[in-house]
Amino acid sequence: MLVNVTKDSLVNALQHVLKAISVNSPMPILAGINIQANANGLIFTASNTSMTIQYRIPQDNSSMTVQRTGGIVVPARYFNEIIRKLNAGLVTFEMNENLILTITSENSQIRLCGMDSADFPSIHFSDHHSSNKIQINNALLKSAIKQVAIAASTSETRPVLTGVSFEFNGASLNLVATDGIRLASRTLHIGKSANTSTNVIIPGRNLFEVHKMLSDEDDITEIEVGTNQIRFITNELQVQSALIEGVYPSIQNVIPQSYLSEVTVETSSLLHAVERVAILAGESIIRLVATTHKLDLLSRTAEIGDVQDEVPLTEMIGEDFIISLNGKFFIDILRCMDNEYVRLRFTGKASPIVILPADARLSTLFLITPVRTHN
């Protein structure tokens, strides 16, 4: 291997693939990055038991040129530190027959012991249903993942709930996540029919990493579902994730079909008020009191103090109501609300509160189970 590549290109590639490095992997080689130089460019791959990320720096004769092909696995931690501390400009990689990678930049020369890339787990994508492919705008996909993945559980008690249900049927893609206390759902209209349907569960952590890596919002991501894996491809980036086995619980009976009251409020005003009230919220519990013209928010922590805030209502339908919620969960939802105004539907003291964008054309829906309090 003999390659010339700019430091900026290397840093960009590492920002992506390092997300898949396993710190405590039982396989030492998975603590490394597989670097392959071929006619298509310089390809970096990192993998753990759940996710594989591959990023390609294309050969363009200015920021990257391959003079001799080859491959090596280098320790991710040291390689990343070395690259980040080099001066800006061209970096040369040269590998000898003893699996030593020499990294040269201006007056700096580092020799890094590597491992045989042939021992790095090969990336296979088994696709018995080649028609299970969709293409979606990056901005739309980023928005949907951000809104839904926050509701995925972090507890391994019920593994399926640590994932996001991904259901593609015809021209629509439906994403659902719940941890048993909150629920998030969004339907995206793809606009292109397919002959088959797909219903899989993607680990929420992996999906959120995909969201962070989709940088160019005007581009398109191709999503391909295989037998036990799913793959996201956009530009020079490819992310492959394992799927969670099991059946995701149906949410049809969980979403209230009627409500007693509905209030509409400006999203940013409500978010800022909840953030203030949550500061002194003992066990993260805040209280919402809705009356004709305003929404009062209250919280307290014994021996420290209490907070009271209010936001004006744009509209109210139905009776006054009082409900207690987990303030942290409420903040997470409001921060990813993609509409200027938000609707809160009160469905009963013991029933979930429904949170929707005021624009009825948007398909996002959130639920939060209320917290029972003594008063």
HELIX and SHEET records of a PDB file:
HELIX    1   1 LYS A    7  VAL A   17  1                                  11    
HELIX    2   2 LEU A   18  ALA A   20  5                                   3    
HELIX    3   3 PRO A   28  ALA A   31  5                                   4    
HELIX    4   4 ALA A   76  LYS A   85  1                                  10    
HELIX    5   5 SER A  117  ASP A  119  5                                   3    
HELIX    6   6 ASN A  138  ALA A  149  1                                  12    
HELIX    7   7 PRO A  159  THR A  162  5                                   4    
HELIX    8   8 GLY A  204  MET A  213  1                                  10    
HELIX    9   9 THR A  267  ALA A  278  1                                  12    
HELIX   10  10 GLY A  282  SER A  284  5                                   3    
HELIX   11  11 GLY A  327  ARG A  335  1                                   9    
SHEET    1   A 5 MET A  64  ARG A  68  0                                        
SHEET    2   A 5 LEU A   2  THR A   6 -1                                        
SHEET    3   A 5 LEU A  90  MET A  95 -1                                        
SHEET    4   A 5 ILE A 100  SER A 105 -1                                        
SHEET    5   A 5 SER A 108  CYS A 113 -1                                        
SHEET    1   B 8 GLY A  70  PRO A  75  0                                        
SHEET    2   B 8 GLY A  32  ASN A  38 -1                                        
SHEET    3   B 8 GLY A  41  SER A  47 -1                                        
SHEET    4   B 8 MET A  51  PRO A  58 -1                                        
SHEET    5   B 8 LEU A 237  ALA A 242 -1                                        
SHEET    6   B 8 GLN A 229  THR A 234 -1                                        
SHEET    7   B 8 ILE A 220  VAL A 225 -1                                        
SHEET    8   B 8 LYS A 133  ASN A 137 -1                                        
SHEET    1   C 9 SER A 197  PRO A 203  0                                        
SHEET    2   C 9 GLY A 163  ASN A 169 -1                                        
SHEET    3   C 9 SER A 172  THR A 178 -1                                        
SHEET    4   C 9 ARG A 182  HIS A 189 -1                                        
SHEET    5   C 9 LEU A 365  ILE A 368 -1                                        
SHEET    6   C 9 ILE A 353  PRO A 357 -1                                        
SHEET    7   C 9 TYR A 341  PHE A 346 -1                                        
SHEET    8   C 9 SER A 261  GLU A 266 -1                                        
SHEET    9   C 9 GLU A 315  GLY A 318 -1                                        
SHEET    1   D 4 GLY A 305  PRO A 312  0                                        
SHEET    2   D 4 LYS A 294  THR A 301 -1                                        
SHEET    3   D 4 ILE A 285  ALA A 290 -1                                        
SHEET    4   D 4 PHE A 321  ASN A 326 -1                                        
END                                                                             
